Amino acid sequence: MLNVKEIRKMDDATLLSQIDDLKKELFNLRFKHATGKLEDTARLFTVRKTIARMKTILTEREAK
C-alpha cells in the first residue's frame, strides 16, 4: 500500500479519486467477507487505514 510520503506527494484531486476507488474496494471486500469468500482479511484493515491517512492529509491541507 501507499506510505505517507507517497500520499503527501499527490495533489488533492488525485487523493479524492484514490479515496473513491478505495471505498469501492472496501465495499467489495466487505461483501466478500460477509459471504465467506475473502481470502486476505488483512486487506480490510490496510484499505481502511489508507483511506484514513488520505483523509487526514486532506484535512491538514485544509487547515493551512
C-alpha positions in Angstrom: 0.0 0.0 0.0 1.0 3.6 -0.1 3.1 5.1 2.6 2.6 8.7 3.9 5.4 10.2 1.8 3.8 9.0 -1.4 0.4 10.2 -0.3 1.7 13.7 0.6 3.2 14.0 -3.0 -0.3 13.6 -4.5 -2.5 16.6 -5.3 -6.0 16.9 -3.9 -7.8 15.7 -7.0 -5.7 12.6 -7.1 -6.3 11.9 -3.4 -10.0 12.3 -3.8 -10.1 9.9 -6.7 -8.0 7.4 -4.8 -10.3 7.6 -1.8 -13.3 6.9 -4.0 -11.5 3.9 -5.6 -10.5 2.6 -2.1 -14.1 3.0 -0.8 -15.4 0.9 -3.7 -12.7 -1.7 -3.0 -13.6 -1.7 0.7 -17.3 -2.3 -0.2 -16.3 -5.3 -2.3 -14.0 -6.6 0.4 -16.8 -6.4 3.0 -19.2 -8.1 0.7 -16.7 -11.0 0.1 -16.1 -11.2 3.8 -19.8 -11.4 4.6 -20.2 -14.3 2.1 -17.1 -16.1 3.3 -15.1 -15.7 0.1 -12.5 -13.3 1.3 -9.0 -14.9 1.5 -6.9 -11.9 2.6 -8.7 -10.5 5.6 -5.8 -8.2 6.5 -6.6 -6.2 3.3 -9.7 -4.8 5.0 -7.5 -3.3 7.7 -5.0 -1.8 5.3 -7.6 -0.3 3.0 -9.4 1.3 5.9 -6.1 2.7 7.3 -5.1 4.0 3.9 -8.4 5.9 3.5 -7.9 7.4 6.9 -4.4 8.5 6.1 -5.6 10.2 2.9 -8.4 11.9 4.7 -6.1 13.1 7.4 -3.7 14.6 4.9 -6.6 16.4 3.1 -7.7 17.8 6.4 -4.2 19.0 7.3 -4.1 20.8 3.9 -7.4 22.5 4.5 -6.3 23.7 7.9 -3.3 25.5 6.5 
